[in-house]
Amino acid sequence: MNTAAEITVSGLVQGVGFRWFTQKRATELNLNGFVRNSEDGNVLVEVEGDRRQIEILIEKLHKGPAFSRVKDLNIVWKECESRFENFYIKD
């Protein structure tokens, strides 16, 4: 069953390849949505797909790419609206 999540990642997550890392992992898990930097220094992820696959993505986001330092993830589960056809980096 498909679901959606809005994930805010805080810590040292900008300028370290975090958006690219997220896009690659989400695509590998057949998830749709986007990732973008927010003005407050966090990274915002909106994702749709199989709940278990999203949970796997969340585990990967906790670790992040090599030079990142993830402090916290805030996850808000939502109803899936099937708004996305792929997973992309949003400017």
PyMOL commands that set and color helices and strands:
alter all, ss='L'
color gray80, all
select helices_A, chain A and resi 18-28+51-63
alter helices_A, ss='H'
color red, helices_A
select strands_A, chain A and resi 2-12+32-37+43-50+69-78+87-89
alter strands_A, ss='S'
color yellow, strands_A
deselect
rebuild
show_as cartoon
